[in-house]
Amino acid sequence: MTRDPGWRTTVVTTTKDTSRGYAPSGKDSGVVKPKGTPNIRAHIGLETVEMRSRKPDWLKVRSPGGLNYLRLKRLMRAEGLHTVCEEAGCPNIGECWEAGTATFMILGDVCTRACKYCGVAHGMPTNLDLDEPRRVAETVARLGLDHVVITSVNRDELPDGGAGIYAETIRQIHEIVSSCSVEVLIPDFKGDDEALRVVVEAGPAIIGHNLETVERLHPHVRPGGRYWRSISYLGAAKRINPQMLTKTGLILGMGEEFTEVTQAMTDLRAAAVDILTLGQYLRPSSMHIPVARWVSPDEFAELKRIGEAEYGFKHVESGPLVRSSYHAKEQAREVEAGAPGVIQEIIEGDVLAPAEVGFNFVQLELGRPGRPIQEVRDG
């Protein structure tokens, strides 16, 4: 056992073989596995940014540490909860936590997928915390929030991918804090229509699922997912509930071309996605794929203009430090949902992801032998 600086006792379950990729220690809900090499075929011949290179001035943020930040950190640890703000190293953590907002990350802190850009640990989860929805809802109440964002790791080993825990968390928040709107940022649940329906029918204000990158780069940096599955999942959410606000995000600076970004906009609008976020990729460690380039604030501003004026997104939140939940409360209050789009049925739902058919990626697959899941009912 070891004591981390967040006042929580954690079990270190990481592999010591970091030569095979990113494998952080101190995770408390599973066995951590390395993510594999940070080198991808799409970067061959591309001049990338060195890890130690100086970042542009527009990416500099103040280090967190204010009173609200420390209070929220203690509360999260006391309740045994996780935030994606911490796990993924969000640059806005100081700003958001000082304002009393955070994005809860449910279903543990170990993800069954091995995305090449993500700071969340990859491995095999070893428990399912059935009491987590109650603790999240009570923490929302203690913080006095009127809008909350819930996301999660992927739990591909679960029959429903964790959809039931999402739905119960939404219901518990609505029951305890009826005035609080809930936004969820969900996995693709391997294209399971019923899992999506379970979450949508629980009544979130916004349902989000991040596309993350353009079609060409998708199999390289997100080997556990599929490009059209992600897009169509958002279209299917509007089929289930036409009044549902839908949202997605792209990370820029991983090697995409401008025309590929606008093509992704076209594809997303075919599924009638309402809200798009665009932000700069920031390399979590030397064991993640390198940054291909720094995207300037002017480029982000132009993409916002194009997305709203030319492609018809209801709102585009675009900037170097923008992440999925940035200004989420304002979006929930001010944006009105559009009608369903051309794409309403799930595409590639039964097609294996690249990580499931090849041996060049590190990925835990559904049904692979591992430690049994243990249900945890006590807080």
C-alpha positions, -999 to 999 in steps of 0.1 A, spaced: 0 0 0 11 36 -5 -3 70 3 -8 95 -25 -8 133 -21 -46 134 -26 -52 119 9 -64 86 -4 -50 51 2 -44 34 -31 -32 1 -42 -3 2 -67 -11 -24 -94 9 -12 -123 33 -33 -143 70 -24 -139 77 -29 -176 74 7 -188 95 -2 -218 63 -14 -235 45 19 -230 27 42 -206 17 24 -174 12 49 -145 12 37 -109 -12 43 -80 -45 32 -97 -70 17 -74 -96 -1 -96 -76 -24 -118 -44 -39 -130 -25 -14 -152 -10 -26 -185 14 -7 -208 -1 10 -238 26 0 -263 49 22 -285 42 59 -290 53 55 -326 26 53 -352 27 47 -389 8 79 -397 38 99 -383 64 83 -405 81 111 -424 64 138 -403 85 162 -383 70 162 -348 75 184 -317 102 173 -293 89 165 -258 111 191 -242 103 218 -267 90 251 -253 53 254 -256 38 286 -272 28 313 -248 -9 307 -255 -7 273 -238 7 286 -205 -17 282 -175 -14 290 -138 -6 260 -116 -36 249 -95 -36 252 -58 -63 276 -46 -87 270 -17 -116 257 -38 -92 234 -57 -79 219 -25 -114 216 -10 -127 198 -41 -96 175 -42 -101 165 -5 -138 159 -11 -131 136 -41 -106 116 -22 -129 113 9 -156 99 -13 -133 76 -33 -142 93 -65 -122 101 -97 -122 131 -120 -111 131 -156 -96 165 -149 -69 147 -128 -66 114 -147 -62 129 -181 -42 159 -170 -66 186 -181 -49 221 -184 -80 238 -172 -82 220 -138 -72 251 -118 -97 274 -135 -126 249 -133 -120 236 -98 -116 271 -85 -150 278 -100 -164 247 -82 -169 226 -113 -154 192 -122 -160 163 -145 -166 131 -126 -151 100 -140 -171 69 -131 -165 32 -135 -129 34 -120 -96 47 -131 -84 19 -154 -96 18 -190 -98 -13 -212 -87 6 -242 -53 19 -251 -57 52 -269 -23 66 -279 -30 102 -268 -48 96 -235 -34 101 -200 -58 77 -184 -43 43 -174 -50 12 -195 -55 -23 -182 -80 -47 -167 -105 -33 -142 -110 -56 -112 -142 -42 -96 -175 -26 -102 -185 0 -76 -223 -2 -74 -224 25 -47 -207 50 -69 -238 67 -83 -250 76 -48 -216 91 -38 -214 111 -70 -249 125 -65 -243 134 -28 -210 151 -38 -228 171 -65 -252 182 -38 -224 191 -13 -208 212 -41 -241 230 -49 -237 223 -86 -265 232 -111 -247 214 -140 -225 184 -138 -205 164 -164 -201 126 -160 -177 106 -181 -159 73 -176 -132 49 -187 -142 22 -212 -154 -10 -195 -155 -34 -225 -154 -64 -202 -189 -55 -188 -219 -68 -207 -235 -33 -210 -201 -15 -210 -212 3 -178 -244 19 -193 -264 9 -162 -241 27 -139 -243 58 -161 -281 57 -160 -282 51 -122 -259 81 -117 -281 103 -137 -312 92 -118 -295 96 -84 -284 132 -93 -319 141 -105 -334 127 -73 -310 144 -49 -305 176 -68 -335 181 -90 -323 215 -103 -290 201 -116 -287 193 -153 -265 163 -162 -242 160 -192 -227 126 -200 -196 119 -221 -200 82 -229 -179 55 -245 -192 39 -277 -203 7 -257 -190 -12 -287 -219 0 -307 -246 -15 -285 -279 2 -293 -296 -10 -261 -268 3 -239 -272 37 -256 -309 36 -251 -305 29 -213 -284 61 -210 -305 83 -232 -338 73 -214 -323 82 -180 -327 118 -192 -293 136 -195 -295 172 -208 -266 165 -232 -252 132 -245 -216 135 -257 -192 110 -273 -159 122 -286 -148 114 -321 -113 126 -311 -96 127 -345 -100 125 -383 -108 94 -402 -72 87 -415 -56 90 -380 -84 72 -361 -71 36 -364 -36 47 -354 -44 67 -323 -77 52 -312 -73 15 -321 -101 4 -298 -128 24 -316 -141 30 -351 -147 63 -368 -182 57 -382 -193 39 -351 -186 70 -331 -204 94 -355 -234 71 -359 -237 66 -322 -245 103 -318 -270 101 -347 -287 71 -330 -290 91 -298 -312 116 -317 -333 88 -331 -340 76 -296 -347 111 -283 -350 138 -311 -349 166 -284 -315 154 -271 -285 178 -274 -256 159 -288 -219 168 -285 -185 156 -297 -149 168 -296 -118 167 -318 -82 169 -306 -60 189 -331 -23 188 -336 -19 150 -340 -11 152 -377 -44 159 -393 -48 182 -424 -73 211 -425 -94 195 -451 -97 163 -430 -110 184 -401 -137 200 -423 -145 165 -437 -151 153 -401 -174 183 -396 -194 172 -427 -196 136 -414 -207 148 -379 -234 170 -393 -248 141 -412 -256 127 -377 -269 161 -367 -244 167 -339 -252 200 -322 -221 209 -303 -184 205 -314 -154 212 -292 -119 217 -307 -87 218 -286 -49 213 -289 -34 179 -282 -10 181 -253 13 151 -249 8 136 -215 42 118 -214 71 107 -236 53 73 -239 23 89 -258 23 99 -295 42 132 -301 25 165 -309 27 170 -347 23 208 -345 9 236 -324 -24 250 -337 -26 287 -334 -55 306 -317 -63 322 -351 -67 288 -366 -90 277 -338 -111 309 -343 -114 303 -380 -125 267 -374 -152 279 -350 -165 304 -377 -165 277 -403 -182 251 -381 -210 274 -371 -215 295 -403 -207 269 -430 -215 235 -415 -244 244 -392 -232 233 -357 -254 250 -331 -222 258 -312 -185 253 -316 -162 258 -286 -128 262 -301 -94 271 -286 -60 257 -277 -70 248 -241 -106 238 -249 -116 203 -236 -150 185 -238 -165 199 -207 -151 235 -210 -180 260 -206 -204 230 -205 -229 247 -183 -233 276 -207 -238 252 -236 -265 233 -217 -284 265 -210 -280 283 -243 -280 258 -271 -312 243 -285 -311 208 -300 -315 203 -338 -336 177 -355 -322 142 -362 -299 139 -392 -294 115 -421 -274 91 -400 -297 75 -373 -287 39 -373 -254 26 -358 -227 19 -383 -199 -6 -377 -215 -17 -345 -206 -53 -353 -173 -46 -370 -141 -53 -350 -119 -23 -341 -83 -24 -353 -70 -34 -319 -92 -65 -320 -80 -78 -353 -43 -71 -353 -12 -76 -331 3 -42 -335 -17 -26 -308 -20 -32 -270 -56 -36 -262 -77 -57 -238 -106 -73 -257 -140 -84 -245 -138 -120 -233 -100 -121 -228 -91 -141 -197 -84 -119 -166 -91 -113 -130 -129 -117 -122 -149 -85 -116 -158 -79 -80 -188 -59 -71 -182 -33 -45 -213 -20 -27 -198 -1 2 -187 34 -2 
